[in-house]
C-alpha cells in the first residue's frame, strides 16, 4: 500500500514548484503578448515562453519516469524541483523589472546565483548513492559546467548571433560560463555537505 507524503511528518511542498512555474509563465506571457514594453524587445521572449516551461519541467518529468514509476511510495522531492525552477523565475523577474538593462552587475549575479539554485536542486536528486563524497562535488560541479555551456550556446543561437550584443559576446560568454561553473561548484559543495554520511 502506498504511503502518503504527509505520513512522514513533513508537509508537502507541492505548492512551491507550482507557484514558481505559474509566476514564471505569467511574466513570460506578458512579455510575449503585451505589445510596446521596450524592456522585452529583442530578448526572444516568444522562444522563452516555449522553452522555459519545458526546461523547468524536464527534471521533475525525468524523476517521475525513472524514480516514481519504480518506487511509487518514494517521497516527491518538491524542494529540489523548486530549486531547479527558481533560476528561471529570477531571470524572468529580472527582465520584468528591467534589471538587465539598468543594473550592470545583474546579469553576472544571475549566472552565479541561478547556477547555485539549479545545481543544488539537481544535486539533491542525483548524489544520494555517489561515493566517495568528493565524487559528489565533481559530479555536480561538472553538471553545472555543462549546463552553463549549454545555456550560453542557447543564448547565442536565440538572440546574440543576430543581435546588437555581438561585439561583446565573446567576453560576456566566457564570463557567464565561468560564473555558472563557479555557481555549480558552490552548489556541489553545499549539497555534498548536506548529504554527508
N, C-alpha and C positions, 0 to 999 in steps of 0.2 A: 504494500500500500504506500502511496506517495505521501511524504511528509510535507505539509505546507511550510513555506518560508517562515511564517510568523512563529512557528513552534520552536524555532531556535532561540527565542528570547529577544531577537533583534527585529526592529520594524523594517518593513520592506521599503526600499528607496526607489521603487519603480517610477515614482513621480519625478525624480531628479533628471535622469536622461530624457524623459518625455518632455519636461519643461525646457531643457536646453535645446532639444530638437525644434520644439514649437517656436521658441524665441528666435532661433537662427533662421528658420524657414520664413517666418513672418517678416523679418527685416529684409531678407533676400527678395521676397515678393514685392515689397515696397520699392526696393532699389530697382527691380526689373520692370515693374508695371506702372509706376507713378512717374510721368514724364516731367522733365525740367529740373531735376535735382542734380546740380552740377557736380557735386562730390562723387556721384556714382557713374559719371560718364567715363568711357574708355577703360573700365575696370572689369569687363567681362562678367557682369552680374547675371546675365542670362545663362552663361556657362556655369557660374557658381550655383545658381538656383537648381540646375540639373545635377551638378556633381556633388555639392556639399552633403545633401541628404543621403546620397548613395554612399559616400565616404564615411559619413557618421554612423550609418547602419551596417557597414561592412563587417566590422569586428564583432558586434553583437550577433549578426547573422551567422558568421563562421563559428562563433562559440556555440550558438544554439544547434547548428548542424553537426558539430563534432563532439560536444560535451553533453548537452541536454538530451540528445537522441539516445546516447549510450547510457546515460545515468539520469533518468527522469527525476530522481529525487535531489539532484545537485542544486545547491543554492545559487540563484542567479546573481552574478556579481555586478549589481547595478552601479555601485560606486566606480568600479573600473570602467564600465561603459560610459558613465558621465565624464570621467577624466578624458577618455578618448575623444569625446564630442566637444568638450569645453573649448578647445582652441579654435574651433570653427565659429563658435559664438563670439569669442573675444575678437577674432578677425572681423567678423561681420559688424559687430558693435563699434569697433574702431573706425570702420568706414562710415557707419551711420552717424557717428559723432564727428566725422571729418578729422580724426586724429592723424591719419596717414599723411595728410597734406598740411596740417598745422603744427604738428609736433615732430621735429626731425628725428628724435630717438624712438618714436613709437614702433616703427617697422622692425628695428633691431631688437627692441624689447620683446616683441611678439615672436620673433623667430627663436628666441631663447625660451621664454616662458611657455609658449604653446607647445614646444617640444618637451618640456618638463611634464606638462599635463598629459600629452599624447602618449609618451613613453612610460610614464608612471602607470597609466591605465593598461597599456599593453603588457608591461612588466608584471603587474599584479595577476594577469591572466596566464602568462607563459612560464614564469620562473619556478613555480612550485616544486617541480621534480628535477630541476637542474642542480647538479653538484659538480664540483665544489662551489662555494659561494662566489669566488672570483669569476667563475664562468657565467654567473648571473649578470654581473656587471658587463662583461664582454658582450654577452648576448643582447642585452637591452640597449647598450651604447651602440652596438653595430646596427641594430634595427633603427635606432634614431638617426644614424648617419645615412643609411639607405633611404629612409623616408625624407630626410632633408634634401638629398639629391633628387629624388622623385618629385618633390614639391617644386624645386627650382626648375626642373625640366617642364613641369606643367605650367608654371608662371611664364616661362619663356615662350612656350607654344601658344598660350591663350592670349597674352596681351603685350609681351615685351618685344617680340620679334618684329612687329609692325607698328609699335607704339612710339611714344616720344622719349622713352627711357633707354633706348638702345645704346646711346653714348656712354652711359654709366652702368650698363647692365653687368659687365664682367666683374667689376669691383664689388657691386652690390650682391651679385650671386655668390661670389666667394665668401663674402662676409656673412650672408644669410646661411650658407651651408656650414660655416664654422660655428655660428651661433646655434643652429639646430643641432649639430653634433654635440656641442657643449651642454645644451639643454637635455639632450638624450642621455648624456653621460651622468649629469646630476640626477636625473630620474633613475638611472641604473643604480647609482649609489644609494639613493633613498629606498628603492624597492629591495635591494639586497639587504639593507639594514632592517627593513620591516619584516622581511621573510627569513631572518636568521633562524637557524636551527634545523 
